[in-house]
């Protein structure tokens, strides 16, 4: 396959290299997952717009994606609008280290979900493997709190996707590609979130 850049130069991109894998997975994501991500964004707008809260959690790179999502909602995505309640559960280092020390790593997110989640809130759990023990425990805690549990994972089937009330599973062969498409999903959600709220035009983000 060939890809033409804005300069008009053409470069060969092998399916086996990083960009080739990403392009292949992105096409599949657009066909299979884009509508789900947009639907989630609209659903978040309804939940947060009526006073609900988003809780988000992940490990490693997925923690960064979770924090990216919450930052866009508390701050803004593209347009100026009101802030909304969204918490990334790994960001309070004192709570996180105390929980892991006192209760073990699998309780890292679950205990925070029990503290913060209320009926009707949304808990989104991000995992490339879909098998992280602390996220599976968090899903259990989310259900117990009557929150909606959404799983954003790598390829299905996986335990976290099965544990969610809704799931978006990215079909990609490498962790890096899954993470990159999770970021696409985050941005689609934010775009749909703002559209559902009818955010007034403002300055774009940097």
Number of C-alpha atoms within 10 A of each C-alpha: 8 10 11 10 9 6 6 8 8 11 11 10 15 12 13 9 9 13 13 17 18 21 14 14 20 22 11 15 21 15 10 14 20 18 16 17 24 22 17 23 24 20 17 25 24 15 16 20 17 9 12 20 23 25 25 27 28 24 17 9 16 22 20 18 24 27 22 16 25 23 18 18 24 15 18 19 20 18 18 16 18 12 14 20 16 23 22 23 23 22 13 10 10 9 15 19 15 12 19 14 12 11 12 12 15 17 22 26 29 23 17 19 26 16 11 16 23 18 14 17 22 24 28 26 28 29 28 25 18 24 15 17 15 18 27 24 19 28 27 16 23 29 19 14 18 14 24 20 26 23 25 27 27 28 18 16 12 15 17 29 27 14 20 22 14 16 22 24 24 24 20 21 13 14 13 15 23 26 22 16 21 26 18 17 27 23 19 19 25 26 18 22 25 22 16 18 15 12 15 12 10 10 10 10 11 5
